[in-house]
Amino acid sequence: MNYPKPALSFEQQADQLLSRGFEADRARLIETLSRVSYYRLTAYWYPFKRANDTFAPGTSLEKIWRRYTFDRQLRLLVMDAVERVEIAVLRTLMVEQHARKYGPFGYRDEKSFRPEFAGNDHRRMLEDIDHETSRSREPFVSHFLAKYTSEPGLPLWMAAEIASYGTLFTFYRFLNLPEQKQLASQLGLPASVLQSWLFNLNYIRNLCAHHSRLWNRELAIRPFVPDAKNSPEWHQPATPDNRRMFAVLTLLRWLLQKIAPSSHWPDRVRALLKTYPDVPLNLMGFPAGWETSPVWTEKIK
């Protein structure tokens, strides 16, 4: 089947929207479409589309633009929290734990990981790290390589600074179970839950890096929600829907309480929501009364 839609000029795009009931000043609409593409904005006006491709009454550029700017600010908030988690958990706590037990170069020995990581998987991880080492222009890398020519690679704490999030997540995934549990316990979590969260945050991090929509997205990679028996605070007033962003915001809130307890990040989330009261939170999975959840209101022990 051939794709039937032709490319349209910004003026043609604006006229098409206006003909379908979209409310906007034509000149401003053309200017907006020339800065943010028609296709990118489609996801924000999609809830207002009717079956015949016309818009529901009251669908305006101002309303759509507010949802777009809310989402952009939400991404900045989320990325700030993900950065803190990535640095504290993967690039600091995990590295310190592994290096103290196995030494600065122990990660290069497949025996310091689960048996199933031996062979090609472990070799690929080392190849990824060595590739990043070879292309790095960090002064600490060039200094180390010039001075310590007999070492097999960088010490783990240096390697972790240039490794990708994906490589570090692989590192965590194949830690020996007692070491996974030891790391997760510092965050008040089972090892399986932390692994699920780190996997989800890798996905969220990529969405943010590509300026992709968070607001009404159904998540492709969904985080585990701690069970009600061991973590009842997660289920008050309702269990978060792990298909939506509220679950991600809540797990970030949990982790930040552990690694940055003085952070004002939760207040910044509340301030953003207060600034955009017209943006429907149900499409992000916020339950009624979410503000009363102990995860959001109480200090986590």
N, C-alpha and C positions, 0 to 999 in steps of 0.2 A: 504494500500500500504506500503510495506517495504522500508526502506531507503537503497539505493543500494551502497552508497559510503563507501569504507573502509577507515580506518585511515591510513595515510601515514607518513613515517619518513620524517625528514627535507630534507634529500637527495632526497627522492622520490618527495617531493613537488617541490624542485628546478628543478629537471629534467623535471617534467611535465610543469612547466612554460617555461623553455628553449625550450622544444619541440614545444611549441605553439608560439614561436617567441619573447619571452621576452628576452631583451638584458641585460646581466649581467655576471660578473665573477662568476663562479659556487661556488667557495669557499666563496666569500663574500655574495652571495645570501643565501647559507646555514646558514652562521653565522647570517644574518639578520632575517631569518625565525625562528631561534632558540631564538631570542630576542623579536620579534614582530610577532604574529601568522599570518599564511597564511590568515585565515578568516578575521582578523582585517584589513589587507592590501587590501583585495578584493575591498572594497569600493573606494579605491584610484586608482586602476587600472581599475575599471569597465568602465569608459568612453572610455577606449582604446580597450575594447573587441569587437570583431566582432561576427556576428551571428554564425559562426562555432567554436567559443571559441578560435580562434587564436587572437593574438594582432596586432594592426595596426603597420606599420613600425615605428621605432623610439621609441617604448615603452621600456624604460630602467629603471633599478633599481634606478639610480640616479634621474630620473624625478619623479618617484613614491615616493621616499624617501623625496624629497624636499616638496612634497605636504603633506606628513605625518608630517614632522617637522614643516611646516607652521601651520598646524591644531593644533598641540600640543601647539605651542606658542600662537595661537589665543585663545585657551581655557584658558590659564593662564591670558591673558589680559581680557577676558570676565569675568572670575571668580573674578578677582580683582574688576571690576566695580560692579558686582552683590553683592559682599560683602559690598561695600560701600553703595549701595542702601538699602540692607537689614538692615544694622545697623542704617542708618540715618532715613529711612522712617518707618520701622516696629518696630524696637527695641528702637527707640528714640522718634520721632515726634508723632507717634500713641500712644505710652505708656504715654507720658507726657500729651497729650490731654485728654485721657480717665481717667487717674488717677486724674487729676486736677478737672474734672467734677464729677466723681463718687467716688473718694477716692481710697486709695491703694488696697482695697479688693472689690471694686465695680464690678470688672469683674466676681466675683463669683455669682453675682445676675443677673439672666437672664433678669431682667427688664432694665438692662443697655444696652441691644441690641435690635435689631428688634424683633417684636413679633413672627415671624416665626422661630426664633432661640430658642425659649423656649422649654423645655422638653428634649428629647433625644439628640438633636444636641448640646445644651449647656452643658449637662451633659458629653457628650463624650469629649468635649474640656477640661473641668475641669479634667476628668480622665486622659487625655493625659498629662496635666500639672502636675498633682499629681504623675503620674508615673515617669515623668522625675525628679521631686523633690525627690522621694524616691530612685532613682538610682544615683543621683548626688553625686559627691565627692568634690564639690566646698566648700571651707571653709565658704563662706558667707551663704550657705544653712544650713550647720550643725550648725553654730553659731546662726542663726535666730531660727531654730527649737528648739534648746536647751534653748534659752532665752525666746521666746514668745510662750509658750506652749498652750495658750488659743486661738490663732488666727486660722482661718479656713485654712490657707495656706500661701504662700509667698505673699508679696506685689507685685503688678503688675510689677514694674520695676525689681524685682528679678526674677519673673516668666518668664519674657520676655527674660532673659539672658540664660535660659536653655530650653526654648520652641523651637520646630522645626520651620523651615520656614513654613511648611504646617499648623501648628497650628496658627501661627501669620497671615497667609493669611486668614484662616477661621475667625479669630478675625476681620480683616478688612472687610471681605465680609459681616459680619452681624452687623457691626456698624450701628447705626441709620443714615439715609440718610444725615441729616444736618451735622453730624460729619464726614461722608465720604467726603462730599463736602468741609468742612473746611480743612481737611487734604490735599485733592487733590488740592485745590486752592493755597496752599503754593508751589506747584510744577507747577502751571500754567496749570492745567489739569482738565477736567471734571472727576467726580468720576467714571463713567463707564470706561473711558479710563485707569485711574490708576488701577482699578481692573483688567482689561484685561492685563495690563503690568505686574502686580505683579504675575498673574497666569502664564503668559508666562515665567517670570524669574524663577519661581519655577521649571518649566520644563527644562529650560536652565541650571539652577543650578544642577539639577540631571544628565543631560547629561555630564556636566563638571566633576562632582564628580565620574562618572563611566568612565571617559576618552573616552567618545563617540565622534564621528565625528561631527563637526560643518560645515566644509567647504562647501560641496555640499549637505547638508541635506535639505530636504523639511520638514518644521516644522509641527509637529502634533498639537501643541497648538499655535495659531497665535494671535499676538497682534493687537489691534485696531490701525489704523492709524488715527490721528486727522483729522477732516473734513477740506476741503479746505476753507470753508467760514470763520471759526474761526481761523484756523491755516494754512494760505497759504504757510508759509515757509516750511511746510512738503511736499509740492507738487512741489517744484522747485529743480532741473530741471524736475523731474518726481516723481510721487507718488511711494513710496517704495512698493515693493512686499512683503506683510506680510507673505508669505510662506517661505521666505529666510532670511538668517542671517543679511543682510544689514539693514533690518527693526529693528532687535534687537540691532545692533550696534548703530543705530540712536536714538532709545529710550534711550539707556544707555547714549549716548552723551547728550541728553536733560536733563535727570535726574541728571547727574553729574554736569552740568552747574548750576543746582539749589542747590545741596547739597555740592558740592566741586568745586566752580568756579575757583580755582587756580590750579586744577588738570591738569597734563600734559598727561592724558590718551589719548585724541584725537591725540596728537603728536606721542604717542607710537603706536597707530593704523596705522597712516600714515607711520611711520618708518618700521613697520612690512611689510606693503604692498610694500614698496620700496625695502626691502631686498629680496622679492620673486616676482619679476615682471613677472616671468614665470607662476605663479599660476593664472588660469583664474578666474577673479572676477565675471563674469556673472553668474557662478554657485552658487554664494552667493547672487545674486540679486542686485549687484551694477549697477546702471544705468550709462550711459555715462554722463560725466560731474558732477558726484556726488560731486566732490570737491567744486563745486560752490554753493551747497545747503546752504541756510542761517542757517540751523540747525548746520552745520559743520563749517561755516565760521564766523558767527556773534554771539555776546553775546545775549543770550536769556533774555528778560525782564520778 
